């Protein structure tokens, strides 16, 4: 077993797991000092490319960003988010997963879904591809983005899927926007760690989109906490630069070359 995955597993009921997204080396290099897991999320579709959904994100785009992210990762577990329509059957999933790992050197891949994709998950793990599960809101296929666990049938399905994924061999499960009590039930009833996004502190770890956390996006999602306003800091810097250029304070002699 990958040593980094083993460390994630060992944190269950002992220490919270810290996770964030990255799409480039400049960000991953900073996150690597503080995160247990770095996710190259297909959320880059909306964050960087202004797509209305993650369905337009291609495997090639994800691979290119992941190559950049990998350059900044040394200690964290790096997980590649498999895009929509890249794991529709066992053969396609394995072919694409092998390509991803070969090209990006990531430690694991993430797939969305439970019972519907369980045979694909089993097949990948049988072929030594580490898998991170994902339940709750499934951005690649859900039409409505409302929190899960309101109905008993929904609660039972998520609990069942979590147990199925655990039995299949995933090392952890992301729980997206799951009702607080249900997040606790899932976390208590499976032996592998849960990583929450909008699923309360009852999960074994937390993940957020880094651009939301640092204030680079306009996100107003309920579960997001903004820890900085980087947009404002960048704007101040750009205004100073503009002022210096217009007033000829930049560049100075020390920024120029002479024989």
C-alpha positions in Angstrom: 0.0 0.0 0.0 1.1 3.5 -0.8 2.7 5.1 2.3 0.7 8.3 1.9 -2.6 6.4 1.6 -1.7 4.4 4.8 -1.2 7.7 6.6 -4.6 8.9 5.6 -6.2 5.6 6.8 -4.4 5.9 10.1 -5.9 9.3 10.8 -9.4 7.7 11.3 -10.7 8.7 14.7 -7.3 10.2 15.6 -6.7 13.4 13.7 -8.6 15.4 11.2 -7.6 15.1 7.5 -6.8 18.4 5.8 -7.5 18.6 2.0 -7.7 21.3 -0.6 -7.8 21.6 -4.4 -4.9 22.7 -6.7 -4.7 23.3 -10.4 -1.1 24.6 -10.7 2.4 24.3 -9.2 2.3 27.7 -7.6 -0.7 26.7 -5.4 0.3 23.1 -4.8 3.7 24.1 -3.5 2.1 26.1 -0.8 -0.6 23.5 0.0 1.9 20.7 0.2 3.4 22.2 3.4 0.0 22.0 5.2 -2.3 19.4 3.5 -2.6 15.7 3.9 -4.3 15.4 0.5 -4.3 17.6 -2.6 -7.1 17.1 -5.0 -6.8 18.1 -8.6 -10.5 18.6 -8.9 -12.7 18.8 -12.0 -14.0 21.9 -10.3 -11.4 23.6 -12.4 -14.0 23.7 -15.1 -16.1 26.3 -13.3 -13.2 27.9 -11.3 -10.8 28.5 -14.3 -12.8 28.0 -17.4 -16.2 29.4 -16.4 -18.0 26.2 -17.4 -21.6 25.9 -16.0 -20.9 22.3 -15.1 -18.0 19.9 -14.8 -19.2 17.8 -17.7 -17.2 19.8 -20.2 -13.9 19.1 -18.5 -11.7 16.8 -20.6 -9.2 14.2 -19.6 -6.5 16.1 -21.4 -7.2 19.3 -19.5 -7.1 17.5 -16.2 -3.8 15.7 -17.1 -2.2 19.0 -18.1 -3.1 20.7 -14.8 -2.1 17.7 -12.8 1.3 17.7 -14.3 1.8 21.2 -13.1 0.4 20.4 -9.6 2.7 17.4 -9.3 5.7 19.7 -9.6 4.8 21.3 -6.3 3.9 18.1 -4.4 6.3 16.2 -2.2 4.6 15.1 1.0 0.8 15.3 0.3 -1.3 12.6 -1.2 -2.2 13.8 -4.7 -5.6 12.7 -6.1 -6.8 13.0 -9.7 -10.5 13.7 -10.2 -11.6 11.5 -13.1 -13.8 13.7 -15.4 -17.3 12.9 -16.7 -17.6 10.1 -19.2 -14.0 8.7 -18.6 -15.1 5.7 -16.5 -18.3 4.5 -18.1 -17.2 0.8 -18.1 -14.4 -1.2 -16.6 -12.2 -1.2 -19.7 -12.5 2.5 -20.3 -11.9 3.3 -16.6 -8.8 1.1 -16.4 -7.3 2.4 -19.6 -7.8 6.1 -18.6 -6.7 5.5 -15.0 -3.4 3.9 -16.2 -2.9 6.8 -18.6 -3.5 9.3 -15.9 -1.1 7.7 -13.4 1.6 7.3 -16.1 1.4 10.9 -17.2 0.7 12.7 -13.9 2.4 10.5 -11.3 -0.7 11.0 -9.0 -1.2 8.7 -6.1 -4.9 7.9 -6.6 -8.0 8.8 -8.6 -11.5 9.9 -7.5 -14.7 8.6 -8.9 -18.3 9.8 -8.3 -21.0 7.3 -7.3 -21.9 4.2 -5.3 -23.8 1.1 -6.4 -24.0 2.2 -10.1 -20.2 2.2 -10.5 -19.3 -0.4 -7.8 -18.1 -3.0 -10.4 -15.8 -0.4 -12.0 -14.4 0.5 -8.6 -13.7 -3.1 -7.8 -12.1 -3.7 -11.1 -9.8 -0.7 -10.7 -8.7 -1.7 -7.2 -8.2 -5.3 -8.3 -5.8 -3.8 -10.9 -3.9 -1.9 -8.2 -5.5 1.6 -8.9 -6.1 3.4 -5.6 -9.6 4.9 -5.5 -11.1 7.7 -3.5 -14.9 7.5 -3.4 -17.4 10.4 -3.7 -21.1 10.4 -2.4 -23.8 12.9 -1.7 -24.0 15.6 -4.4 -22.5 14.2 -7.5 -21.6 17.3 -9.7 -21.0 15.3 -12.8 -24.5 13.8 -12.9 -26.9 15.5 -10.5 -29.3 18.0 -11.9 -30.3 19.7 -8.6 -27.6 20.8 -6.2 -29.5 20.5 -2.9 -28.1 18.8 0.2 -28.6 15.1 0.6 -30.2 13.1 3.4 -33.6 14.9 3.7 -35.5 11.7 2.9 -35.1 8.3 4.6 -34.7 6.6 1.2 -31.8 9.0 0.4 -30.2 8.4 3.8 -30.4 4.6 3.4 -29.0 4.8 -0.1 -26.0 6.8 0.9 -25.3 4.6 3.9 -25.5 1.5 1.7 -23.3 3.1 -1.0 -20.7 4.0 1.6 -20.5 0.4 2.9 -20.4 -0.9 -0.7 -17.4 1.4 -1.5 -15.6 0.5 1.7 -16.1 -3.2 0.9 -14.8 -2.6 -2.6 -11.6 -1.3 -1.2 -11.7 2.5 -1.5 -9.3 4.2 1.0 -11.6 7.1 1.8 -14.9 8.7 0.7 -15.7 12.4 0.0 -19.2 13.3 1.3 -20.5 16.4 -0.5 -23.4 18.4 1.1 -24.8 15.6 3.2 -27.1 16.3 6.2 -25.2 16.7 9.5 -26.6 13.6 11.3 -26.2 11.4 8.2 -22.5 12.5 7.9 -22.0 11.3 11.4 -23.8 8.0 10.7 -21.7 7.3 7.7 -18.5 8.3 9.5 -19.3 6.1 12.5 -20.4 3.0 10.4 -17.4 2.7 8.1 -13.8 2.1 9.1 -12.3 4.2 6.4 -12.1 8.1 6.7 -14.7 10.4 5.3 -13.8 13.8 3.9 -16.5 16.4 4.0 -17.4 19.3 1.9 -20.5 21.0 3.2 -21.1 17.9 5.4 -20.4 19.2 8.9 -17.5 18.6 11.3 -18.8 15.0 11.7 -16.5 13.9 8.9 -12.9 12.7 9.4 -11.6 15.4 7.2 -12.5 18.5 5.3 -11.9 19.7 1.7 -12.6 23.0 0.0 -11.9 24.6 -3.3 -8.8 26.7 -2.6 -9.9 29.6 -4.8 -13.0 29.9 -2.6 -11.0 29.8 0.6 -8.5 32.5 -0.5 -11.1 34.8 -1.9 -10.2 34.5 -5.6 -13.8 33.4 -6.5 -17.2 35.0 -6.0 -18.5 31.9 -4.3 -21.4 32.4 -1.9 -21.9 28.8 -1.0 -23.1 28.2 2.5 -20.3 25.7 3.4 -17.5 28.0 2.2 -15.4 30.0 4.7 -13.3 32.8 3.2 -10.0 33.0 5.0 -8.4 35.8 2.9 -9.4 38.2 0.2 -6.7 37.6 -2.4 -8.7 39.4 -5.1 -8.4 42.6 -3.2 -4.7 42.1 -2.6 -4.1 41.5 -6.3 -6.1 44.6 -7.2 -4.0 46.8 -4.9 -0.8 45.4 -6.4 -2.0 45.9 -10.0 -3.1 49.5 -9.2 0.3 50.3 -7.7 2.0 48.8 -10.8 -0.2 50.8 -13.1 0.5 54.0 -11.2 4.3 53.3 -11.3 4.3 52.7 -15.0 2.2 55.8 -15.8 4.4 58.0 -13.5 7.6 56.4 -14.8 8.6 55.1 -11.3 8.9 51.7 -12.9 11.2 50.3 -14.2 14.1 52.0 -12.4 17.8 51.5 -13.1 18.0 48.4 -10.9 15.4 46.7 -13.0 17.3 47.4 -16.2 20.5 46.1 -17.9 23.6 48.0 -18.9 26.9 47.1 -20.4 
